[in-house]
Amino acid sequence: MSIDPSSIPSFGAPQPPQGGQPGGAPAGPPPVIVPDQNLVAQLLDQMQLKHVVDDDGDLTAPWEGFRVYYMFRGDQKELFAVRAFYDRAYELERKGEILDLVDEWNRETLWPKVYTHTHEDGVVRLIGESQMIVGTGVSLEYFVTTTANWTQASVGFEQWMIERLGLQGDIEEGDKPEDGGEDA
């Protein structure tokens, strides 16, 4: 398998001109934008994802079993975060097992970074989070691609946990209508 060198990020290294402008002049760097909630809403629309604005003013895309929030934080909204709140509750006694799985995920993937939150009643839930500083501006293409990848990875984590915990059968059983006519 070979890797296309143009697919590797340069992190500021000079790049050969791509395309160029009329007369042979280089095209120059891509435009820099400061993203906002409206841009994220447009992106979610393009991805055909249902979304709402919650009581805190954050965009939220709901899935069965979790929600993904798209948030701008800081005094000038300079920090953009995509956070997934997973609904599945784990008993406190299983926290060690869950932490081992979360550690495995965090070692093997770039995002979202997942952590546990233990509620006062002893219920353990998972949260996934990815963040970038956007206050000084970012390339539109980079922002769109990264946000889409973070969203896809948040969905992927839920599926990964279902597989790792062997819950697929339980979930499929929950999807079947109960007719009451079968013997247990």
N, C-alpha and C positions, 0 to 999 in steps of 0.2 A: 504494500500500500504506500503510495506517495502522498505527500502533503503539498498542496498548492501554496507556495510561499506568500502569495498575496493575501491568503486567509489568516496569516499570523499577525496579530497586532504589533505595531511598531513602537508604541509607547514614546513617540516623539522623534524617532530616527527619520532622517530625510528619506522621502519616497520618490521614485521616478514619477514623472507626470503621467496622469491617466487621462487619456482623451485630449485634454488641452482645449484652449479656446481658439477661435479663428486667428490665423496668422502664426500659429505654432506656439503661442504663449501658454505656459502651464495653467491648469485650471485653478490652482490654489487650494487651500484647505476648505473642508466643508464648513458651511455656516454653523455658527454657535448660537444656541438658543438657551433661554432660561425656562425650563418646563414649568407648567402649572397644571392645576386640576382639570381645566378645560382640555388640554392636550391629552391627558390620561383618559378622560372620558371619550374623546375621539378615538383613541387607540382601542379602548375596550369595545366601542361600537364597531370598529373595523374587524376586531377579533370575534364579533358577534357574541359577546359575553353580556349577559344581563347584569345590570349594576344599578345601585341606588346611592344616594347620599345619606349617611346616617345622621344621628342627632348631634354628633361632634363635627359634622361638616366633611367627613372623610368619605371618599368613594369606596364602596364595598361591592364585591362580586360574590354572591352566595353560590355554594355548591352543596350537594347533599353531604352532610357530615363535616363541613368546615366553611369558613368564610375567608376571603382575601381582601385586605384593606390596602388602599393606596393613599399614603399620607405624606403631607409636606409639613415639616416641623422646623423649629428654630425661629428666631426673631424676624428674619426676612424669608422664612420658608426655604432655607438653603439646604435642608436635608430631606431627601426623598426616600421613603421606606415602603417596602411591600411586606406586609405582615399577614401570615396565615394563622388563624385560630382554629385548631382542630377540636371538634366537639366530643370525640370519644374520651370517656372518663376511665381512668385506671385507678385501681385501689392502691393505697399507699404501700402496701406490702409488695407490690409489683414494681415499685419505682426503680430498684436496682436493675431489673431486667430491661425496663424501658430506657434507663440511662445508657446501658450497654448498647442498645439498638441505636439510640440517638448519637452516641459517640461514633459508632460505625458509619452512620450516614454522614456525619460531619467530617470524618476523615476521608471518605470516598467521593464526596461531592463538593462543588463550589458553593451552591446555594440551594435552598435557603439554609441558613444555619438554624438548627432547631434546638430548643431548650425546653425544660419542664417548668411548670408553674403548679405549686401545691397550694390548693385553696385551704381555708381555715377548717373546712369539714373533712380534710384528709384526701380529697379527690385530686388526682394528678391529671393535668391536661398538657398538651403540647402546643408550642408556638414556634412558627418558622419565620425568619426575618432576613431580609436583604436590604442594604442601604447604600446610597451614594450621595455625595455632596454635589448639588446642582446650582448653587447660588452664583458661582462665577461663570456658569454656562457649560453646556455640553453639546456635542454634535447631535443633531436630531436623529440621525440614523442609529447612533450608539444608544441613545435614550430609548427609542422605540424597540430596538432589538433586545436590549437588556431587560426592559420591563416585560416584554413578551416571554423571554426566557425565564425570568423569575416567576411569572405566573404559571408557566408550564411546569417548572420544577416544583412549585407548591402543590400542584395537582399530583405530580409524580410521587412526591413524598407520601401522600395519603395512600396511594396504591402500593407503594413499597412497604409501608407499615402493615397494610392488610395482608400482603404476601408473607412478610417476615413473621407475623403473629399467627398465621394460618387462619385468618378470619374470613376468607372468601366464602366458605360454606355457610357460615353464620349469616353473612350479608345476603347471600342468595336466598337462604331460607326466609329471611325477613322480607324479601321482595315477593315471595309467593303468597297468593291469597289464601286465607284460612277458610277451609270448607267444613272442617269439623267431622268429615266422614272417614278419615283414615285412622287406623289404630296406631298407637305410638309404639 
